[in-house]
């Protein structure tokens, strides 16, 4: 299960459906969409750090 991908896809579907139906999102709704996308991006970065370290391409030579 890829929770990040599932949530991102579902969020995009909601926004796309609203646009297709001619519904304009309020400023609060637009901000919430942006907030969720930012949190998803942060969680993806933290997951990468958790699994690969902060700089996996760097070799200290030790």
C-alpha positions in Angstrom: 0.0 0.0 0.0 1.3 3.4 -1.0 -0.5 5.8 1.3 1.3 8.8 -0.2 0.2 8.0 -3.7 -3.3 7.1 -2.7 -3.9 10.3 -0.8 -2.3 12.4 -3.6 -4.4 10.8 -6.3 -7.6 11.2 -4.3 -6.9 14.8 -3.6 -6.2 15.5 -7.3 -9.4 13.7 -8.2 -11.4 15.9 -5.8 -9.9 19.1 -7.2 -10.3 17.9 -10.8 -13.9 16.9 -10.3 -14.7 20.4 -8.7 -13.1 22.1 -11.7 -14.9 19.9 -14.2 -18.2 20.6 -12.5 -17.5 24.3 -12.6 -17.2 24.6 -8.8 -14.6 27.1 -7.7 -12.8 26.1 -4.5 -12.9 28.8 -1.8 -9.7 30.3 -0.6 -9.9 28.2 2.6 -10.3 25.0 0.5 -7.4 26.0 -1.8 -5.2 26.6 1.2 -6.2 23.2 2.7 -5.3 21.5 -0.6 -1.9 23.3 -0.6 -1.4 22.4 3.1 -2.1 18.7 2.4 0.2 18.6 -0.6 3.0 20.2 1.5 2.5 17.7 4.3 2.6 14.8 1.8 5.8 16.2 0.3 7.4 16.5 3.8 6.3 13.0 4.7 7.8 11.6 1.5 11.2 13.4 2.2 11.2 12.1 5.9 10.5 8.6 4.7 13.4 8.8 2.3 15.7 10.1 5.1 14.5 7.3 7.4 15.3 4.6 4.8 18.3 6.0 3.1 19.9 8.4 5.5 20.3 12.2 5.1 22.8 11.9 2.2 23.0 8.4 0.9 25.3 9.3 -2.0 28.0 10.7 0.3 30.7 8.2 1.3 32.8 9.4 4.2 35.5 6.9 3.4 35.3 5.3 6.8 
